[in-house]
Amino acid sequence: MSIIEKHDKHIMKTYGRLPLAVERGNGVNATDEDGKKYIDFGSGVGTNSLGFCDSDWVEAVCKQAQTLQHNSNYYYNKPGADFAEKLCGITGYTNLFFGNSGAEANECAIKTARKYSFDKYGKGRHTIITLLNSFHGRTLAALSATGQPEMHNYFFPFVEGFVHVPANNIEELKAKIDDSVCAVMFEYVQGEGGVVELEKSFVDELFALCAERDILTIADEVQTGAGRTGKLLAGEHFNKKADLTTLAKGIGGGLPLGICLAGEKCANVLTAGTHGSTYGGNPVVLAGAAAVLDKVSKPEFLAEVTKKGEYIRTKLQGLDEVVSISGKGLMLGITLKNKKAVDVMKAALEAGLLVLTAKEKLRLLPPLTVDYESLDKGLNILKEILQ
């Protein structure tokens, strides 16, 4: 029985999987069970930020696994303390909470925002405004926060207290703000919603409106964070730091990690017993995350991410099939003229290239460490398909 057959027999079919069973990976290259190689321009939906099995990441993870793989949150551990100190120092946040996924990080932010308002203003100030086409996770609260109506089915009743407005429409946002609102939650670049960037003017007014009324800002940087857009945090492109910022995906380098960063205003909101996670702050995961942070926080590394993103744009923008390219850094969405993105994705798989989709767009999220030779090989495959 093949890997795919065994998988489909025993694992719930909650994903529309492509017919590929990855057996191993190295750098930007994946190899399937039959030995066929693929160039990976998806990096596990932005999770393998340093590519497959980066040597420094592997060394850090293996060393920690041989030292201490887990201890409960009754106690302290050094990898957690060291990583938190470094990440807070670099980002300017006061403290953080460790979970295991983007959904968990967003749950923490939601709870923090609601408790902040409860503590300060009392019951009833709990509404969180999010943007249409946003994606914040699959748990009930994170799914309720997600601004995609087609996802709001089956699992009734959804969590109350979420209102959705169109991205980049400041008048709609103003119209929805009332005395029940405690926070506005957004992605600087919407990932699953189609690689849609927020306009700087919209972000500026959003922050100003929230500051006037003591409404918290929550930046979901699950996909945009950890250097993906050419900045450690995408908020740096807008010269903004939200009250709460969530990270996951790329910061763990391939191991499960979610982080909720809190500024001074929210630093002491969650107290003992108000939130928790059994595996949150796992030493092995954080040893790997430290190796990721060491690389992606370097200015010269981030400059290369921006340069590689521009290189991709230059190579693809002249193609007749390419209408436009959105996104920042190595988070790119390609609008096509005639072809369907899903068909291009399937054709690329056959040709040995792994790409993604986001709504109607083709989506590229290569490892941040991708080399130019691999970029050229992958882009040549893509160009042949598009032409």
C-alpha positions in Angstrom: 0.0 0.0 0.0 1.4 3.4 -1.0 1.8 6.3 1.4 -1.1 8.1 -0.3 -3.4 5.0 0.0 -2.5 4.4 3.6 -2.9 8.1 4.4 -6.4 8.3 2.8 -7.5 5.2 4.5 -6.8 6.3 8.0 -6.5 10.2 8.1 -9.6 12.4 7.8 -10.0 14.0 4.4 -10.0 17.6 5.7 -7.6 18.9 3.0 -7.8 18.9 -0.8 -4.4 17.2 -1.2 -2.4 17.0 -4.4 -1.0 13.5 -5.4 2.5 14.0 -3.8 4.0 12.2 -0.9 7.1 14.1 0.2 9.7 11.7 1.7 12.6 14.1 2.4 13.8 17.6 1.7 17.0 19.6 1.5 17.1 23.4 1.1 14.6 24.4 -1.6 14.3 20.8 -2.9 11.8 18.1 -2.0 11.9 14.5 -3.0 8.9 12.1 -3.2 8.7 8.4 -2.4 9.7 7.5 -5.9 12.8 9.7 -5.9 11.4 12.5 -8.1 12.7 16.0 -7.1 10.7 19.2 -6.8 11.6 22.8 -6.4 9.5 24.1 -3.5 8.1 27.6 -3.9 5.5 27.1 -1.2 7.7 26.2 1.8 4.9 24.5 3.7 2.7 27.5 3.2 5.4 29.8 4.4 6.4 27.5 7.4 9.8 26.2 6.2 11.2 29.7 6.3 14.8 28.4 6.0 13.9 25.7 3.6 14.1 22.0 4.3 16.5 20.8 7.1 18.6 24.0 7.4 21.8 22.7 9.1 21.9 25.3 11.9 18.2 24.7 12.6 18.7 20.9 12.6 21.7 21.2 14.9 19.8 23.4 17.4 16.8 21.1 17.4 18.8 17.9 17.8 21.0 19.3 20.5 18.0 20.4 22.5 16.1 17.1 22.0 19.0 15.3 23.6 19.0 17.7 26.5 15.4 18.4 27.5 12.5 17.8 25.2 9.7 19.1 27.4 8.8 20.3 30.9 5.4 21.4 32.1 4.5 25.1 32.6 4.8 24.6 36.3 8.5 25.2 35.7 10.9 27.4 33.7 13.3 26.5 30.9 16.2 28.3 29.4 15.3 28.1 25.6 12.0 29.8 26.4 13.6 32.6 28.5 16.4 33.2 26.0 14.2 33.3 22.9 11.6 35.6 24.6 14.3 38.0 25.6 15.7 38.2 22.1 12.4 38.5 20.3 11.0 41.1 22.6 14.3 43.0 22.4 14.3 43.0 18.6 10.6 43.8 18.2 10.2 46.3 21.1 7.3 44.3 22.7 7.1 43.9 26.4 6.3 40.2 26.7 4.7 37.3 24.9 2.7 34.1 25.2 3.8 30.8 23.6 1.3 28.5 21.9 1.6 26.0 19.0 -0.1 27.6 16.0 -1.4 30.7 14.4 -4.9 30.0 15.5 -3.8 29.6 19.1 -1.8 32.9 18.9 -4.9 34.6 17.6 -7.1 33.1 20.3 -4.6 34.5 22.9 -4.9 38.0 21.2 -8.7 37.8 21.2 -8.8 36.9 24.9 -6.3 39.5 25.8 -8.2 42.2 24.0 -11.5 41.3 25.6 -10.0 41.0 29.1 -8.2 44.4 28.6 -11.6 46.1 28.0 -13.4 44.0 30.7 -10.8 45.0 33.3 -10.9 48.7 32.3 -14.5 49.3 31.2 -16.6 46.4 32.4 -18.8 43.9 30.7 -20.2 44.6 27.2 -17.1 46.1 25.4 -16.1 42.9 23.6 -16.7 43.4 19.8 -13.7 42.8 17.6 -13.7 44.3 14.1 -11.9 42.2 11.4 -11.6 42.6 7.6 -13.4 40.8 4.9 -11.2 38.2 3.2 -9.1 37.9 6.3 -8.1 34.5 7.6 -7.3 34.0 11.3 -7.5 30.2 11.9 -9.8 27.2 12.2 -10.8 27.1 15.9 -14.3 28.4 16.6 -13.2 31.9 17.8 -10.5 32.3 15.1 -12.9 31.1 12.4 -15.6 33.5 13.7 -13.0 36.3 13.4 -12.2 35.2 9.8 -13.9 37.5 7.3 -14.8 34.9 4.7 -18.6 34.2 4.8 -18.2 31.0 2.8 -16.3 29.6 5.8 -19.1 30.4 8.2 -21.1 27.2 7.9 -21.8 23.9 9.5 -20.3 24.7 13.0 -23.1 26.8 14.4 -23.4 28.6 16.7 -20.3 30.7 15.9 -18.6 32.8 18.6 -20.4 36.2 18.9 -18.8 39.6 18.9 -17.1 39.8 15.6 -17.9 42.3 12.9 -16.4 42.3 9.4 -15.6 45.4 7.2 -14.0 45.6 3.7 -10.2 46.1 3.7 -9.0 49.6 2.8 -12.5 51.1 3.4 -12.0 53.6 6.2 -15.6 54.9 6.1 -17.0 51.4 6.7 -14.6 50.9 9.6 -15.7 54.2 11.1 -19.4 53.2 10.7 -18.8 50.0 12.7 -17.0 51.5 15.6 -19.2 52.0 18.6 -18.9 51.7 22.4 -19.0 47.8 22.2 -15.7 47.6 20.2 -12.6 46.6 22.1 -10.2 45.8 19.1 -9.6 45.9 15.4 -7.8 42.8 14.0 -6.1 42.7 10.6 -3.4 41.3 8.4 -1.1 43.9 6.7 -1.0 41.6 3.7 -4.0 39.2 3.5 -2.6 35.8 2.8 -5.4 33.2 2.2 -7.6 36.1 1.2 -5.6 36.6 -2.0 -2.3 38.3 -1.1 -4.0 41.7 -0.7 -2.0 44.5 0.8 -3.5 47.1 3.0 -3.1 50.7 1.9 -0.9 52.9 4.1 -3.5 55.6 4.4 -6.0 53.0 5.6 -3.5 51.7 8.2 -2.7 55.2 9.4 -6.3 56.1 9.9 -7.1 52.7 11.5 -4.4 53.3 14.1 -5.4 56.9 14.7 -9.1 55.9 15.2 -8.1 53.1 17.7 -5.8 55.4 19.6 -8.5 58.0 20.1 -10.9 55.5 21.6 -8.6 53.1 23.5 -9.4 50.4 21.0 -6.6 47.8 20.7 -4.9 47.0 17.4 -4.2 43.3 16.7 -1.8 42.5 13.8 -2.1 39.0 12.6 1.4 38.4 11.2 1.1 34.6 11.2 2.1 34.5 7.5 3.7 38.0 7.0 6.0 37.8 10.1 9.5 36.3 10.5 11.0 38.1 7.5 8.5 36.9 4.9 7.9 40.5 3.5 11.5 41.7 3.7 11.0 43.1 7.2 11.0 41.1 10.4 7.4 42.2 11.0 5.3 43.5 8.1 4.2 46.4 10.3 7.6 47.9 9.8 6.6 48.7 6.2 3.9 51.0 7.7 5.9 52.3 10.6 3.3 50.8 12.9 3.5 48.5 16.0 0.1 47.0 17.0 -0.8 46.6 20.7 -0.8 42.8 20.0 1.0 41.0 17.2 0.7 37.3 16.4 3.3 35.1 14.8 3.4 31.4 13.8 4.4 29.6 10.5 7.9 30.7 9.6 9.1 31.6 13.1 9.2 27.9 14.0 11.1 26.9 10.8 8.9 23.8 10.5 8.0 22.9 14.1 4.7 24.0 15.7 5.0 27.5 17.3 2.5 30.3 17.8 3.4 33.5 19.6 1.2 36.4 20.8 3.4 39.5 21.4 2.0 42.1 23.8 3.0 45.8 24.1 3.1 47.6 27.5 -0.6 48.4 27.5 -1.5 44.6 27.3 1.5 43.1 29.1 -0.2 42.4 32.4 -3.7 41.6 31.2 -3.5 37.8 31.2 -2.8 36.5 34.7 -2.3 33.0 36.2 -5.1 30.7 35.2 -6.6 32.9 32.5 -4.8 31.3 29.6 -2.5 28.3 28.9 -1.1 25.7 26.6 0.4 22.3 27.5 3.1 22.4 24.8 3.5 26.2 24.6 7.1 27.1 25.2 8.4 23.7 24.2 12.2 23.8 24.5 12.9 21.8 21.3 10.6 24.1 19.2 12.1 27.2 20.7 15.7 26.1 20.1 14.8 25.8 16.4 13.0 29.1 16.5 16.1 30.7 18.0 18.1 29.5 14.9 15.4 31.0 12.6 15.4 34.3 14.5 19.2 34.5 14.4 19.1 34.5 10.6 15.8 36.3 9.7 16.5 39.3 12.0 19.7 40.3 10.2 19.3 43.4 8.0 21.4 42.0 5.2 19.2 38.8 5.2 16.0 40.8 5.0 17.5 43.0 2.3 18.1 39.8 0.2 14.4 38.7 0.8 13.3 42.0 -0.7 15.8 41.7 -3.6 14.6 38.1 -4.4 11.0 39.3 -4.4 11.9 42.0 -6.9 13.8 39.5 -9.0 10.7 37.3 -9.3 8.6 40.2 -10.3 11.1 41.2 -13.0 11.1 37.7 -14.4 7.3 37.3 -14.5 5.9 40.8 -15.1 6.5 40.8 -18.8 4.6 37.6 -19.5 1.3 38.1 -21.4 -0.5 35.8 -19.0 0.5 37.8 -16.0 -2.0 40.6 -15.3 -0.4 41.8 -12.0 1.7 40.7 -9.0 0.7 41.7 -5.5 2.4 41.2 -2.1 5.8 42.1 -0.5 9.1 40.4 -0.3 8.7 36.6 -0.9 5.0 36.7 -0.3 3.6 37.1 -3.9 0.2 36.7 -5.5 -0.1 36.5 -9.3 -3.3 37.5 -11.1 -3.6 35.5 -14.4 -5.3 36.6 -17.6 -6.9 33.4 -18.9 -5.5 30.4 -17.0 -6.9 29.2 -13.7 -4.4 29.3 -10.8 -5.4 25.8 -9.7 -4.7 24.4 -13.1 -1.3 26.1 -13.2 -0.5 24.6 -9.7 -1.3 21.1 -10.9 0.7 21.6 -14.1 3.7 22.9 -12.1 3.5 19.8 -9.8 3.8 17.6 -12.8 6.8 19.6 -14.0 8.6 19.4 -10.7 7.6 22.8 -9.1 5.5 23.3 -6.0 3.4 26.4 -5.9 0.2 27.5 -4.1 -3.0 29.4 -4.7 -4.9 32.1 -2.8 -8.4 32.8 -4.0 -8.1 33.2 -7.8 -4.4 34.0 -7.7 -1.3 31.9 -8.0 0.7 32.3 -4.8 4.5 32.0 -4.3 6.1 31.6 -0.8 9.6 30.3 -1.5 12.0 29.7 1.4 13.6 32.9 2.5 17.0 31.2 1.8 16.2 30.3 -1.8 19.2 30.7 -4.1 19.1 32.4 -7.4 19.9 29.2 -9.4 16.8 27.5 -7.9 14.8 30.7 -8.5 15.7 30.6 -12.2 15.0 26.9 -12.5 11.6 27.2 -10.8 10.7 30.4 -12.7 11.6 28.8 -16.0 9.2 26.0 -15.3 6.5 28.5 -14.4 7.1 30.6 -17.4 6.8 27.6 -19.7 3.4 26.8 -18.2 2.1 30.3 -18.3 3.3 30.8 -21.9 
